């Protein structure tokens, strides 16, 4: 099975760490972020992995080589201009044209069962399956309910519950009809285009551990949870 890891971001929200090395190579425990991702993909049967790179691509190439030490076939592809979160796939159309493939952001750490996700997506009628994660945000203020001039109830600092895009997707080759070669395209725009054309999009809920290493506080968190979730990968 094939997977693409989007590893071309600048990591500006993680400066000063990313001024020296690209975000996907940031260390967590004894490993780099990308190492954990590759090993987890391999564990669930993904043995052909493409790294879509841009910023400090040579660092990533020198670090991983051909992927043989991880038991996978690794191909590193570099974009010559920023192509967003979907555009880089256009450079790999030929390699991804025969079977469904997984796409994930290079700053995601999760214990999601990728094999179950893949099996779900191949059976459902949709060119795109998006993973979502329930996200609870504490609210700083109490919520007041009222009727006219009179208070009817107060809810002290309620949690805000939302479902967010988890940065992990399964795509079928027919998705390329929406993706122009070497042109920037974001995931939001792809989804909105498909919805406008009434093209079905499936959702898959991730119940396992998940973290987007977007800012410095996230990076500090994953250092603390590494031993519990990823050390044995």
PAMARGU-912229 format. One record per residue (C-alpha): x, y, z; residue in three letters. Coordinates in pm, whole numbers. Example, Ala and Ser with C-alpha at 12.3 -4.5 7.8 and 13.67 -1.06 7.14 Angstrom:
2
- 1230  -450  780  ala
- 1367  -106  714  ser
***
This chain:
233
- 0  0  0  unk
- 109  354  -74  unk
- 123  666  144  unk
- 228  1026  96  unk
- 361  1237  383  unk
- 343  1612  324  unk
- 676  1729  463  unk
- 732  2057  281  unk
- 607  2312  535  unk
- 826  2594  663  unk
- 736  2532  1027  unk
- 722  2905  1099  unk
- 513  2856  1415  unk
- 785  2633  1558  unk
- 1071  2876  1530  unk
- 1346  2887  1651  unk
- 1359  2503  1630  unk
- 1284  2496  1257  unk
- 1547  2754  1168  unk
- 1802  2474  1200  unk
- 1618  2161  1087  unk
- 1285  2106  906  unk
- 983  2038  1126  unk
- 943  1670  1024  unk
- 1295  1600  1156  unk
- 1236  1752  1499  unk
- 1333  1493  1761  unk
- 1082  1333  1995  unk
- 1239  1088  2236  unk
- 1499  893  2040  unk
- 1337  949  1700  unk
- 1239  1220  1453  unk
- 872  1296  1387  unk
- 894  1147  1037  unk
- 1055  830  1171  unk
- 760  769  1402  unk
- 518  827  1113  unk
- 703  595  874  unk
- 730  316  1131  unk
- 361  343  1216  unk
- 266  332  849  unk
- 489  27  798  unk
- 326  -142  1097  unk
- -11  -117  920  unk
- 103  -243  581  unk
- 213  74  399  unk
- 543  -20  239  unk
- 572  239  -40  unk
- 600  590  101  unk
- 648  923  -75  unk
- 778  1229  107  unk
- 657  1553  -54  unk
- 921  1808  43  unk
- 1026  2168  -11  unk
- 1196  2345  283  unk
- 1537  2190  363  unk
- 1457  1891  144  unk
- 1823  1785  134  unk
- 1819  1734  513  unk
- 1531  1489  478  unk
- 1695  1305  187  unk
- 2023  1267  373  unk
- 1844  1147  687  unk
- 1628  876  529  unk
- 1798  767  211  unk
- 1588  505  32  unk
- 1403  397  347  unk
- 1550  46  347  unk
- 1645  69  715  unk
- 1272  105  791  unk
- 1167  -180  565  unk
- 989  46  316  unk
- 1051  186  -30  unk
- 1097  558  22  unk
- 1082  821  -254  unk
- 1155  1186  -184  unk
- 990  1435  -418  unk
- 1067  1808  -404  unk
- 831  2078  -527  unk
- 992  2378  -695  unk
- 731  2619  -557  unk
- 484  2603  -267  unk
- 189  2389  -377  unk
- -21  2380  -60  unk
- -157  2065  103  unk
- -292  1896  -212  unk
- -92  2041  -501  unk
- 221  1828  -428  unk
- 20  1517  -516  unk
- 4  1633  -879  unk
- 378  1566  -907  unk
- 315  1204  -807  unk
- 10  1134  -1022  unk
- 179  859  -1224  unk
- 295  674  -912  unk
- -46  705  -741  unk
- -271  620  -1034  unk
- -341  252  -967  unk
- -480  214  -613  unk
- -614  417  -318  unk
- -344  590  -116  unk
- -306  757  223  unk
- -205  1120  259  unk
- -102  1276  589  unk
- 56  1596  712  unk
- 415  1570  826  unk
- 342  1722  1166  unk
- 79  1469  1281  unk
- 144  1207  1546  unk
- -128  951  1603  unk
- -195  591  1700  unk
- -475  570  1440  unk
- -514  222  1294  unk
- -424  307  934  unk
- -519  -38  808  unk
- -875  -8  940  unk
- -896  341  791  unk
- -779  211  452  unk
- -1022  -81  456  unk
- -1310  151  545  unk
- -1228  398  269  unk
- -1191  137  -5  unk
- -1540  0  64  unk
- -1725  331  72  unk
- -1844  526  -232  unk
- -1620  830  -211  unk
- -1305  949  -385  unk
- -1194  1118  -64  unk
- -1212  1003  297  unk
- -1120  1266  558  unk
- -1019  1175  909  unk
- -1173  1384  1184  unk
- -1101  1416  1555  unk
- -1332  1530  1833  unk
- -1171  1834  1992  unk
- -1272  1987  2324  unk
- -1168  2344  2406  unk
- -1225  2485  2756  unk
- -1420  2812  2747  unk
- -1293  3092  2971  unk
- -1629  3246  3061  unk
- -1963  3136  3198  unk
- -2253  3111  2951  unk
- -2575  3292  3047  unk
- -2918  3188  2919  unk
- -3201  3439  2948  unk
- -3559  3507  2853  unk
- -3627  3874  2795  unk
- -3491  4068  3091  unk
- -3458  3763  3322  unk
- -3179  3511  3359  unk
- -3297  3152  3322  unk
- -2974  2955  3366  unk
- -2598  2979  3391  unk
- -2346  2729  3261  unk
- -2008  2786  3422  unk
- -1723  2778  3170  unk
- -1870  2516  2934  unk
- -1641  2319  2704  unk
- -1667  2387  2331  unk
- -1684  2061  2137  unk
- -1597  2053  1769  unk
- -1488  1800  1508  unk
- -1171  1902  1328  unk
- -989  1784  1017  unk
- -714  1556  1145  unk
- -472  1601  853  unk
- -502  1237  739  unk
- -686  1130  423  unk
- -743  834  193  unk
- -778  922  -175  unk
- -873  713  -476  unk
- -691  778  -807  unk
- -1003  940  -954  unk
- -934  1233  -718  unk
- -681  1363  -972  unk
- -959  1504  -1188  unk
- -971  1785  -930  unk
- -593  1837  -911  unk
- -407  2035  -1179  unk
- -42  1957  -1242  unk
- 206  2174  -1048  unk
- -62  2420  -939  unk
- -118  2522  -574  unk
- -423  2363  -413  unk
- -530  2346  -50  unk
- -733  2072  114  unk
- -1007  2321  204  unk
- -1043  2424  -160  unk
- -1046  2063  -279  unk
- -1321  1973  -32  unk
- -1530  2277  -122  unk
- -1493  2203  -494  unk
- -1604  1844  -445  unk
- -1900  1949  -231  unk
- -2005  2205  -492  unk
- -2011  1925  -751  unk
- -2201  1693  -513  unk
- -1912  1449  -510  unk
- -1939  1234  -195  unk
- -1675  1277  76  unk
- -1654  1018  353  unk
- -1547  1083  713  unk
- -1358  856  950  unk
- -1344  932  1322  unk
- -1007  889  1493  unk
- -1060  769  1848  unk
- -695  692  1917  unk
- -430  938  2035  unk
- -373  1227  1793  unk
- -165  1544  1807  unk
- -89  1818  1554  unk
- 257  1955  1632  unk
- 172  2305  1518  unk
- 323  2533  1780  unk
- 592  2519  2047  unk
- 348  2413  2321  unk
- 240  2114  2109  unk
- 602  2014  2063  unk
- 655  2028  2439  unk
- 346  1811  2491  unk
- 460  1535  2257  unk
- 793  1519  2437  unk
- 600  1440  2755  unk
- 373  1173  2602  unk
- 631  1002  2380  unk
- 707  723  2625  unk
- 339  639  2670  unk
- 236  636  2304  unk
- 529  602  2066  unk
- 839  459  2235  unk
- 767  101  2125  unk
- 699  188  1760  unk
***
